[in-house]
Amino acid sequence: MKALRTCREIAALISEREDRTLKLSERAVIRVHVFICRRCTAWEKHVKFMRQGMNAWKNYRGD
Ligand SMILES: [Zn+2]
């Protein structure tokens, strides 16, 4: 497995992380990449923010 991935692949993995449990190697790849790449750090934050928004929406709907 390649240690370095393109931003496109990392962004896809970060999105998938919300839907499935990633392999340990996949999580490691994200962590290393995010450490050196500002763009993917921003994307990760964005995905986390969106998920929080989704959860808030789900809670709202559940009431
Ligand atoms: Zn990147």
N, CA, C, O and the ligand as a Tripos MOL2 file, in Angstrom:
@<TRIPOS>MOLECULE
protein
  253   251    64     0     0
PROTEIN
NO_CHARGES

@<TRIPOS>ATOM
      1 N           0.8370   -1.2010    0.0000 N.3       1 MET1
      2 CA          0.0000    0.0000    0.0000 C.3       1 MET1
      3 C           0.8720    1.2520    0.0000 C.2       1 MET1
      4 O           1.8490    1.3520    0.7420 O.2       1 MET1
      5 N           0.4990    2.1850   -0.8360 N.am      2 LYS2
      6 CA          1.2450    3.4430   -0.8790 C.3       2 LYS2
      7 C           1.0410    4.2330    0.4120 C.2       2 LYS2
      8 O          -0.0690    4.2940    0.9410 O.2       2 LYS2
      9 N           2.0920    4.8210    0.9040 N.am      3 ALA3
     10 CA          1.9770    5.6320    2.1220 C.3       3 ALA3
     11 C           1.3770    6.9870    1.7790 C.2       3 ALA3
     12 O           0.5970    7.5440    2.5520 O.2       3 ALA3
     13 N           1.7400    7.5080    0.6290 N.am      4 LEU4
     14 CA          1.2450    8.8230    0.2430 C.3       4 LEU4
     15 C           0.1040    8.6960   -0.7550 C.2       4 LEU4
     16 O           0.1930    7.9750   -1.7490 O.2       4 LEU4
     17 N          -0.9280    9.3910   -0.4710 N.am      5 ARG5
     18 CA         -2.0970    9.3800   -1.3430 C.3       5 ARG5
     19 C          -2.3420   10.7920   -1.8420 C.2       5 ARG5
     20 O          -1.7910   11.7590   -1.3170 O.2       5 ARG5
     21 N          -3.1670   10.8930   -2.8500 N.am      6 THR6
     22 CA         -3.5310   12.2190   -3.3370 C.3       6 THR6
     23 C          -4.6010   12.8070   -2.4270 C.2       6 THR6
     24 O          -5.2680   12.0830   -1.6880 O.2       6 THR6
     25 N          -4.7550   14.1110   -2.4870 N.am      7 CYS7
     26 CA         -5.7600   14.7920   -1.6810 C.3       7 CYS7
     27 C          -7.1490   14.2500   -1.9970 C.2       7 CYS7
     28 O          -8.0090   14.1600   -1.1220 O.2       7 CYS7
     29 N          -7.3490   13.8980   -3.2400 N.am      8 ARG8
     30 CA         -8.6440   13.3750   -3.6560 C.3       8 ARG8
     31 C          -8.9720   12.0880   -2.8980 C.2       8 ARG8
     32 O         -10.0910   11.8960   -2.4230 O.2       8 ARG8
     33 N          -7.9760   11.2170   -2.7980 N.am      9 GLU9
     34 CA         -8.1860    9.9440   -2.0970 C.3       9 GLU9
     35 C          -8.4050   10.1760   -0.6040 C.2       9 GLU9
     36 O          -9.2510    9.5370    0.0220 O.2       9 GLU9
     37 N          -7.6300   11.0990   -0.0500 N.am     10 ILE10
     38 CA         -7.7590   11.3910    1.3760 C.3      10 ILE10
     39 C          -9.1330   11.9880    1.6640 C.2      10 ILE10
     40 O          -9.7910   11.6230    2.6390 O.2      10 ILE10
     41 N          -9.5460   12.8960    0.8150 N.am     11 ALA11
     42 CA        -10.8560   13.5310    1.0150 C.3      11 ALA11
     43 C         -11.9610   12.4820    0.9740 C.2      11 ALA11
     44 O         -12.9140   12.5480    1.7500 O.2      11 ALA11
     45 N         -11.8330   11.5150    0.0710 N.am     12 ALA12
     46 CA        -12.8290   10.4440   -0.0320 C.3      12 ALA12
     47 C         -12.8250    9.5960    1.2350 C.2      12 ALA12
     48 O         -13.8820    9.2430    1.7570 O.2      12 ALA12
     49 N         -11.6420    9.2740    1.7220 N.am     13 LEU13
     50 CA        -11.5350    8.4730    2.9460 C.3      13 LEU13
     51 C         -12.1530    9.2070    4.1370 C.2      13 LEU13
     52 O         -12.8470    8.6070    4.9580 O.2      13 LEU13
     53 N         -11.8920   10.5040    4.2160 N.am     14 ILE14
     54 CA        -12.4330   11.2940    5.3290 C.3      14 ILE14
     55 C         -13.9610   11.2660    5.2780 C.2      14 ILE14
     56 O         -14.6140   11.1660    6.3170 O.2      14 ILE14
     57 N         -14.5220   11.3530    4.0950 N.am     15 SER15
     58 CA        -15.9700   11.2890    3.9570 C.3      15 SER15
     59 C         -16.4920    9.9010    4.3330 C.2      15 SER15
     60 O         -17.4970    9.7720    5.0320 O.2      15 SER15
     61 N         -15.7880    8.8590    3.8570 N.am     16 GLU16
     62 CA        -16.2140    7.4780    4.1300 C.3      16 GLU16
     63 C         -16.1830    7.1560    5.6060 C.2      16 GLU16
     64 O         -16.9560    6.3360    6.1020 O.2      16 GLU16
     65 N         -15.2660    7.8250    6.3040 N.am     17 ARG17
     66 CA        -15.1200    7.5700    7.7280 C.3      17 ARG17
     67 C         -16.4320    7.8070    8.4800 C.2      17 ARG17
     68 O         -16.6700    7.2220    9.5360 O.2      17 ARG17
     69 N         -17.2810    8.6770    7.9170 N.am     18 GLU18
     70 CA        -18.5680    8.9560    8.5560 C.3      18 GLU18
     71 C         -19.5480    7.7990    8.3630 C.2      18 GLU18
     72 O         -20.4890    7.6360    9.1400 O.2      18 GLU18
     73 N         -19.3210    7.0060    7.3290 N.am     19 ASP19
     74 CA        -20.2900    5.9620    6.9830 C.3      19 ASP19
     75 C         -19.8310    4.5530    7.3450 C.2      19 ASP19
     76 O         -20.6560    3.6580    7.5260 O.2      19 ASP19
     77 N         -18.5260    4.3550    7.4500 N.am     20 ARG20
     78 CA        -18.0310    3.0190    7.7620 C.3      20 ARG20
     79 C         -16.8010    3.1310    8.6370 C.2      20 ARG20
     80 O         -16.1710    4.1860    8.7150 O.2      20 ARG20
     81 N         -16.4640    2.0330    9.2960 N.am     21 THR21
     82 CA        -15.2620    2.0150   10.1130 C.3      21 THR21
     83 C         -14.0640    1.7480    9.2120 C.2      21 THR21
     84 O         -14.0020    0.7370    8.5130 O.2      21 THR21
     85 N         -13.1230    2.6710    9.2430 N.am     22 LEU22
     86 CA        -11.9480    2.5170    8.3920 C.3      22 LEU22
     87 C         -10.9610    1.5380    9.0030 C.2      22 LEU22
     88 O         -10.9180    1.3250   10.2150 O.2      22 LEU22
     89 N         -10.1580    0.9430    8.0990 N.am     23 LYS23
     90 CA         -9.0840    0.0770    8.5630 C.3      23 LYS23
     91 C          -8.0450    0.9330    9.2780 C.2      23 LYS23
     92 O          -7.9370    2.1380    9.0520 O.2      23 LYS23
     93 N          -7.2980    0.2820   10.1340 N.am     24 LEU24
     94 CA         -6.2640    0.9860   10.8790 C.3      24 LEU24
     95 C          -5.2860    1.6810    9.9300 C.2      24 LEU24
     96 O          -4.8620    2.8080   10.1850 O.2      24 LEU24
     97 N          -4.9330    1.0070    8.8420 N.am     25 SER25
     98 CA         -3.9880    1.5710    7.8760 C.3      25 SER25
     99 C          -4.5690    2.8020    7.1990 C.2      25 SER25
    100 O          -3.8570    3.7670    6.9230 O.2      25 SER25
    101 N          -5.8690    2.7590    6.9350 N.am     26 GLU26
    102 CA         -6.5230    3.9080    6.3010 C.3      26 GLU26
    103 C          -6.5390    5.1100    7.2430 C.2      26 GLU26
    104 O          -6.3090    6.2470    6.8310 O.2      26 GLU26
    105 N          -6.8120    4.8320    8.5040 N.am     27 ARG27
    106 CA         -6.8160    5.9210    9.4840 C.3      27 ARG27
    107 C          -5.4230    6.5260    9.6200 C.2      27 ARG27
    108 O          -5.2760    7.7390    9.7690 O.2      27 ARG27
    109 N          -4.4070    5.6740    9.5690 N.am     28 ALA28
    110 CA         -3.0310    6.1540    9.6840 C.3      28 ALA28
    111 C          -2.6780    7.0360    8.4890 C.2      28 ALA28
    112 O          -2.0230    8.0690    8.6350 O.2      28 ALA28
    113 N          -3.1210    6.6150    7.3100 N.am     29 VAL29
    114 CA         -2.8510    7.3870    6.0940 C.3      29 VAL29
    115 C          -3.4760    8.7720    6.1940 C.2      29 VAL29
    116 O          -2.8560    9.7690    5.8240 O.2      29 VAL29
    117 N          -4.7010    8.8280    6.6940 N.am     30 ILE30
    118 CA         -5.3680   10.1230    6.8660 C.3      30 ILE30
    119 C          -4.5790   10.9950    7.8290 C.2      30 ILE30
    120 O          -4.3130   12.1660    7.5600 O.2      30 ILE30
    121 N          -4.2100   10.3960    8.9570 N.am     31 ARG31
    122 CA         -3.5390   11.1920    9.9920 C.3      31 ARG31
    123 C          -2.2340   11.7900    9.4650 C.2      31 ARG31
    124 O          -1.9420   12.9660    9.6830 O.2      31 ARG31
    125 N          -1.4540   10.9590    8.7670 N.am     32 VAL32
    126 CA         -0.1750   11.4430    8.2400 C.3      32 VAL32
    127 C          -0.4100   12.5390    7.1960 C.2      32 VAL32
    128 O           0.2750   13.5620    7.1860 O.2      32 VAL32
    129 N          -1.3750   12.3070    6.3340 N.am     33 HIS33
    130 CA         -1.6260   13.2730    5.2650 C.3      33 HIS33
    131 C          -2.1300   14.6110    5.8160 C.2      33 HIS33
    132 O          -1.6630   15.6800    5.4220 O.2      33 HIS33
    133 N          -3.0800   14.5240    6.7220 N.am     34 VAL34
    134 CA         -3.6560   15.7390    7.2980 C.3      34 VAL34
    135 C          -2.5860   16.5570    8.0140 C.2      34 VAL34
    136 O          -2.6450   17.7850    8.0690 O.2      34 VAL34
    137 N          -1.6050   15.8370    8.5620 N.am     35 PHE35
    138 CA         -0.5240   16.5070    9.2710 C.3      35 PHE35
    139 C           0.2890   17.4110    8.3440 C.2      35 PHE35
    140 O           0.7910   18.4530    8.7660 O.2      35 PHE35
    141 N           0.4140   17.0070    7.0800 N.am     36 ILE36
    142 CA          1.2520   17.7670    6.1490 C.3      36 ILE36
    143 C           0.4400   18.5880    5.1500 C.2      36 ILE36
    144 O           1.0130   19.3700    4.3910 O.2      36 ILE36
    145 N          -0.8700   18.4260    5.1390 N.am     37 CYS37
    146 CA         -1.6750   19.0660    4.1000 C.3      37 CYS37
    147 C          -2.7630   19.9370    4.7150 C.2      37 CYS37
    148 O          -3.6650   19.4450    5.3930 O.2      37 CYS37
    149 N          -2.6630   21.2250    4.4680 N.am     38 ARG38
    150 CA         -3.6170   22.1660    5.0530 C.3      38 ARG38
    151 C          -4.9990   22.0410    4.4400 C.2      38 ARG38
    152 O          -6.0170   22.2090    5.1110 O.2      38 ARG38
    153 N          -5.0080   21.7440    3.1550 N.am     39 ARG39
    154 CA         -6.2820   21.6510    2.4560 C.3      39 ARG39
    155 C          -7.1390   20.5120    3.0340 C.2      39 ARG39
    156 O          -8.3440   20.6640    3.2350 O.2      39 ARG39
    157 N          -6.4930   19.3800    3.2920 N.am     40 CYS40
    158 CA         -7.2420   18.2390    3.8230 C.3      40 CYS40
    159 C          -7.5920   18.4480    5.2970 C.2      40 CYS40
    160 O          -8.5950   17.9210    5.7770 O.2      40 CYS40
    161 N          -6.7730   19.2110    6.0120 N.am     41 THR41
    162 CA         -7.1280   19.5800    7.3850 C.3      41 THR41
    163 C          -8.4320   20.3700    7.3740 C.2      41 THR41
    164 O          -9.3210   20.1400    8.1940 O.2      41 THR41
    165 N          -8.5260   21.2980    6.4370 N.am     42 ALA42
    166 CA         -9.7320   22.1180    6.3170 C.3      42 ALA42
    167 C         -10.9340   21.2460    5.9440 C.2      42 ALA42
    168 O         -12.0350   21.4350    6.4610 O.2      42 ALA42
    169 N         -10.7100   20.3020    5.0510 N.am     43 TRP43
    170 CA        -11.7940   19.4100    4.6240 C.3      43 TRP43
    171 C         -12.2760   18.5540    5.7930 C.2      43 TRP43
    172 O         -13.4760   18.3500    5.9770 O.2      43 TRP43
    173 N         -11.3140   18.0550    6.5830 N.am     44 GLU44
    174 CA        -11.6670   17.2290    7.7270 C.3      44 GLU44
    175 C         -12.5540   18.0200    8.6980 C.2      44 GLU44
    176 O         -13.5490   17.5100    9.2140 O.2      44 GLU44
    177 N         -12.1640   19.2750    8.9290 N.am     45 LYS45
    178 CA        -12.9520   20.1380    9.8100 C.3      45 LYS45
    179 C         -14.3530   20.3310    9.2560 C.2      45 LYS45
    180 O         -15.3440   20.2900    9.9860 O.2      45 LYS45
    181 N         -14.4120   20.5440    7.9390 N.am     46 HIS46
    182 CA        -15.6850   20.7570    7.2770 C.3      46 HIS46
    183 C         -16.5980   19.5430    7.4530 C.2      46 HIS46
    184 O         -17.7800   19.6880    7.7660 O.2      46 HIS46
    185 N         -16.0390   18.3390    7.2480 N.am     47 VAL47
    186 CA        -16.8310   17.1070    7.3690 C.3      47 VAL47
    187 C         -17.3320   16.9380    8.7980 C.2      47 VAL47
    188 O         -18.4840   16.5660    9.0230 O.2      47 VAL47
    189 N         -16.4550   17.2160    9.7630 N.am     48 LYS48
    190 CA        -16.8550   17.1160   11.1790 C.3      48 LYS48
    191 C         -17.9920   18.0900   11.4770 C.2      48 LYS48
    192 O         -18.9620   17.7500   12.1550 O.2      48 LYS48
    193 N         -17.8500   19.2960   10.9610 N.am     49 PHE49
    194 CA        -18.8650   20.3250   11.1720 C.3      49 PHE49
    195 C         -20.2050   19.9050   10.5630 C.2      49 PHE49
    196 O         -21.2610   20.0820   11.1700 O.2      49 PHE49
    197 N         -20.1400   19.3450    9.3540 N.am     50 MET50
    198 CA        -21.3470   18.8950    8.6750 C.3      50 MET50
    199 C         -22.0250   17.7800    9.4620 C.2      50 MET50
    200 O         -23.2510   17.7380    9.5720 O.2      50 MET50
    201 N         -21.2090   16.8740   10.0120 N.am     51 ARG51
    202 CA        -21.7680   15.7550   10.7640 C.3      51 ARG51
    203 C         -22.4860   16.2680   12.0160 C.2      51 ARG51
    204 O         -23.5630   15.7940   12.3750 O.2      51 ARG51
    205 N         -21.8590   17.2450   12.6630 N.am     52 GLN52
    206 CA        -22.5010   17.8280   13.8460 C.3      52 GLN52
    207 C         -23.8370   18.4430   13.4580 C.2      52 GLN52
    208 O         -24.8270   18.3230   14.1800 O.2      52 GLN52
    209 N         -23.8490   19.1030   12.3060 N.am     53 GLY53
    210 CA        -25.0680   19.7020   11.8010 C.3      53 GLY53
    211 C         -26.1290   18.6420   11.5460 C.2      53 GLY53
    212 O         -27.3030   18.8300   11.8680 O.2      53 GLY53
    213 N         -25.7010   17.5220   10.9630 N.am     54 MET54
    214 CA        -26.6180   16.4260   10.6750 C.3      54 MET54
    215 C         -27.1880   15.8530   11.9620 C.2      54 MET54
    216 O         -28.3850   15.5780   12.0420 O.2      54 MET54
    217 N         -26.3480   15.6710   12.9630 N.am     55 ASN55
    218 CA        -26.8110   15.1350   14.2360 C.3      55 ASN55
    219 C         -27.8240   16.0680   14.8790 C.2      55 ASN55
    220 O         -28.8410   15.6230   15.4100 O.2      55 ASN55
    221 N         -27.5410   17.3580   14.8270 N.am     56 ALA56
    222 CA        -28.4660   18.3430   15.3900 C.3      56 ALA56
    223 C         -29.8130   18.2420   14.6810 C.2      56 ALA56
    224 O         -30.8680   18.3230   15.3100 O.2      56 ALA56
    225 N         -29.7620   18.0670   13.3900 N.am     57 TRP57
    226 CA        -30.9840   17.9530   12.5900 C.3      57 TRP57
    227 C         -31.7620   16.7030   12.9700 C.2      57 TRP57
    228 O         -32.9820   16.7370   13.1330 O.2      57 TRP57
    229 N         -31.0200   15.5720   13.1130 N.am     58 LYS58
    230 CA        -31.6660   14.3070   13.4860 C.3      58 LYS58
    231 C         -32.3440   14.4380   14.8480 C.2      58 LYS58
    232 O         -33.4680   13.9760   15.0410 O.2      58 LYS58
    233 N         -31.6380   15.0810   15.7980 N.am     59 ASN59
    234 CA        -32.2100   15.2590   17.1310 C.3      59 ASN59
    235 C         -33.4710   16.1040   17.0560 C.2      59 ASN59
    236 O         -34.4630   15.8450   17.7380 O.2      59 ASN59
    237 N         -33.4020   17.1130   16.2150 N.am     60 TYR60
    238 CA        -34.5450   18.0010   16.0630 C.3      60 TYR60
    239 C         -35.7440   17.2210   15.5340 C.2      60 TYR60
    240 O         -36.8670   17.3700   16.0160 O.2      60 TYR60
    241 N         -35.4730   16.3720   14.5140 N.am     61 ARG61
    242 CA        -36.5320   15.5850   13.9100 C.3      61 ARG61
    243 C         -37.1090   14.5670   14.8940 C.2      61 ARG61
    244 O         -38.2840   14.2040   14.8190 O.2      61 ARG61
    245 N         -36.2390   14.1060   15.8350 N.am     62 GLY62
    246 CA        -36.6640   13.0800   16.7550 C.3      62 GLY62
    247 C         -37.6140   13.5860   17.8300 C.2      62 GLY62
    248 O         -38.3300   12.8050   18.4570 O.2      62 GLY62
    249 N         -37.6140   14.8730   18.0350 N.am     63 ASP63
    250 CA        -38.4330   15.4140   19.1280 C.3      63 ASP63
    251 C         -39.9190   15.3590   18.8150 C.2      63 ASP63
    252 O         -40.7380   15.7760   19.6340 O.2      63 ASP63
    253 ZN         -4.3850   16.8380    1.0610 Zn       64 ZN64
@<TRIPOS>BOND
     1     1     2 1
     2     2     3 1
     3     3     4 2
     4     3     5 am
     5     5     6 1
     6     6     7 1
     7     7     8 2
     8     7     9 am
     9     9    10 1
    10    10    11 1
    11    11    12 2
    12    11    13 am
    13    13    14 1
    14    14    15 1
    15    15    16 2
    16    15    17 am
    17    17    18 1
    18    18    19 1
    19    19    20 2
    20    19    21 am
    21    21    22 1
    22    22    23 1
    23    23    24 2
    24    23    25 am
    25    25    26 1
    26    26    27 1
    27    27    28 2
    28    27    29 am
    29    29    30 1
    30    30    31 1
    31    31    32 2
    32    31    33 am
    33    33    34 1
    34    34    35 1
    35    35    36 2
    36    35    37 am
    37    37    38 1
    38    38    39 1
    39    39    40 2
    40    39    41 am
    41    41    42 1
    42    42    43 1
    43    43    44 2
    44    43    45 am
    45    45    46 1
    46    46    47 1
    47    47    48 2
    48    47    49 am
    49    49    50 1
    50    50    51 1
    51    51    52 2
    52    51    53 am
    53    53    54 1
    54    54    55 1
    55    55    56 2
    56    55    57 am
    57    57    58 1
    58    58    59 1
    59    59    60 2
    60    59    61 am
    61    61    62 1
    62    62    63 1
    63    63    64 2
    64    63    65 am
    65    65    66 1
    66    66    67 1
    67    67    68 2
    68    67    69 am
    69    69    70 1
    70    70    71 1
    71    71    72 2
    72    71    73 am
    73    73    74 1
    74    74    75 1
    75    75    76 2
    76    75    77 am
    77    77    78 1
    78    78    79 1
    79    79    80 2
    80    79    81 am
    81    81    82 1
    82    82    83 1
    83    83    84 2
    84    83    85 am
    85    85    86 1
    86    86    87 1
    87    87    88 2
    88    87    89 am
    89    89    90 1
    90    90    91 1
    91    91    92 2
    92    91    93 am
    93    93    94 1
    94    94    95 1
    95    95    96 2
    96    95    97 am
    97    97    98 1
    98    98    99 1
    99    99   100 2
   100    99   101 am
   101   101   102 1
   102   102   103 1
   103   103   104 2
   104   103   105 am
   105   105   106 1
   106   106   107 1
   107   107   108 2
   108   107   109 am
   109   109   110 1
   110   110   111 1
   111   111   112 2
   112   111   113 am
   113   113   114 1
   114   114   115 1
   115   115   116 2
   116   115   117 am
   117   117   118 1
   118   118   119 1
   119   119   120 2
   120   119   121 am
   121   121   122 1
   122   122   123 1
   123   123   124 2
   124   123   125 am
   125   125   126 1
   126   126   127 1
   127   127   128 2
   128   127   129 am
   129   129   130 1
   130   130   131 1
   131   131   132 2
   132   131   133 am
   133   133   134 1
   134   134   135 1
   135   135   136 2
   136   135   137 am
   137   137   138 1
   138   138   139 1
   139   139   140 2
   140   139   141 am
   141   141   142 1
   142   142   143 1
   143   143   144 2
   144   143   145 am
   145   145   146 1
   146   146   147 1
   147   147   148 2
   148   147   149 am
   149   149   150 1
   150   150   151 1
   151   151   152 2
   152   151   153 am
   153   153   154 1
   154   154   155 1
   155   155   156 2
   156   155   157 am
   157   157   158 1
   158   158   159 1
   159   159   160 2
   160   159   161 am
   161   161   162 1
   162   162   163 1
   163   163   164 2
   164   163   165 am
   165   165   166 1
   166   166   167 1
   167   167   168 2
   168   167   169 am
   169   169   170 1
   170   170   171 1
   171   171   172 2
   172   171   173 am
   173   173   174 1
   174   174   175 1
   175   175   176 2
   176   175   177 am
   177   177   178 1
   178   178   179 1
   179   179   180 2
   180   179   181 am
   181   181   182 1
   182   182   183 1
   183   183   184 2
   184   183   185 am
   185   185   186 1
   186   186   187 1
   187   187   188 2
   188   187   189 am
   189   189   190 1
   190   190   191 1
   191   191   192 2
   192   191   193 am
   193   193   194 1
   194   194   195 1
   195   195   196 2
   196   195   197 am
   197   197   198 1
   198   198   199 1
   199   199   200 2
   200   199   201 am
   201   201   202 1
   202   202   203 1
   203   203   204 2
   204   203   205 am
   205   205   206 1
   206   206   207 1
   207   207   208 2
   208   207   209 am
   209   209   210 1
   210   210   211 1
   211   211   212 2
   212   211   213 am
   213   213   214 1
   214   214   215 1
   215   215   216 2
   216   215   217 am
   217   217   218 1
   218   218   219 1
   219   219   220 2
   220   219   221 am
   221   221   222 1
   222   222   223 1
   223   223   224 2
   224   223   225 am
   225   225   226 1
   226   226   227 1
   227   227   228 2
   228   227   229 am
   229   229   230 1
   230   230   231 1
   231   231   232 2
   232   231   233 am
   233   233   234 1
   234   234   235 1
   235   235   236 2
   236   235   237 am
   237   237   238 1
   238   238   239 1
   239   239   240 2
   240   239   241 am
   241   241   242 1
   242   242   243 1
   243   243   244 2
   244   243   245 am
   245   245   246 1
   246   246   247 1
   247   247   248 2
   248   247   249 am
   249   249   250 1
   250   250   251 1
   251   251   252 2
@<TRIPOS>SUBSTRUCTURE
     1 MET1         2 RESIDUE 1 A MET
     2 LYS2         6 RESIDUE 1 A LYS
     3 ALA3        10 RESIDUE 1 A ALA
     4 LEU4        14 RESIDUE 1 A LEU
     5 ARG5        18 RESIDUE 1 A ARG
     6 THR6        22 RESIDUE 1 A THR
     7 CYS7        26 RESIDUE 1 A CYS
     8 ARG8        30 RESIDUE 1 A ARG
     9 GLU9        34 RESIDUE 1 A GLU
    10 ILE10       38 RESIDUE 1 A ILE
    11 ALA11       42 RESIDUE 1 A ALA
    12 ALA12       46 RESIDUE 1 A ALA
    13 LEU13       50 RESIDUE 1 A LEU
    14 ILE14       54 RESIDUE 1 A ILE
    15 SER15       58 RESIDUE 1 A SER
    16 GLU16       62 RESIDUE 1 A GLU
    17 ARG17       66 RESIDUE 1 A ARG
    18 GLU18       70 RESIDUE 1 A GLU
    19 ASP19       74 RESIDUE 1 A ASP
    20 ARG20       78 RESIDUE 1 A ARG
    21 THR21       82 RESIDUE 1 A THR
    22 LEU22       86 RESIDUE 1 A LEU
    23 LYS23       90 RESIDUE 1 A LYS
    24 LEU24       94 RESIDUE 1 A LEU
    25 SER25       98 RESIDUE 1 A SER
    26 GLU26      102 RESIDUE 1 A GLU
    27 ARG27      106 RESIDUE 1 A ARG
    28 ALA28      110 RESIDUE 1 A ALA
    29 VAL29      114 RESIDUE 1 A VAL
    30 ILE30      118 RESIDUE 1 A ILE
    31 ARG31      122 RESIDUE 1 A ARG
    32 VAL32      126 RESIDUE 1 A VAL
    33 HIS33      130 RESIDUE 1 A HIS
    34 VAL34      134 RESIDUE 1 A VAL
    35 PHE35      138 RESIDUE 1 A PHE
    36 ILE36      142 RESIDUE 1 A ILE
    37 CYS37      146 RESIDUE 1 A CYS
    38 ARG38      150 RESIDUE 1 A ARG
    39 ARG39      154 RESIDUE 1 A ARG
    40 CYS40      158 RESIDUE 1 A CYS
    41 THR41      162 RESIDUE 1 A THR
    42 ALA42      166 RESIDUE 1 A ALA
    43 TRP43      170 RESIDUE 1 A TRP
    44 GLU44      174 RESIDUE 1 A GLU
    45 LYS45      178 RESIDUE 1 A LYS
    46 HIS46      182 RESIDUE 1 A HIS
    47 VAL47      186 RESIDUE 1 A VAL
    48 LYS48      190 RESIDUE 1 A LYS
    49 PHE49      194 RESIDUE 1 A PHE
    50 MET50      198 RESIDUE 1 A MET
    51 ARG51      202 RESIDUE 1 A ARG
    52 GLN52      206 RESIDUE 1 A GLN
    53 GLY53      210 RESIDUE 1 A GLY
    54 MET54      214 RESIDUE 1 A MET
    55 ASN55      218 RESIDUE 1 A ASN
    56 ALA56      222 RESIDUE 1 A ALA
    57 TRP57      226 RESIDUE 1 A TRP
    58 LYS58      230 RESIDUE 1 A LYS
    59 ASN59      234 RESIDUE 1 A ASN
    60 TYR60      238 RESIDUE 1 A TYR
    61 ARG61      242 RESIDUE 1 A ARG
    62 GLY62      246 RESIDUE 1 A GLY
    63 ASP63      250 RESIDUE 1 A ASP
    64 ZN64       253 GROUP 0 **** ****
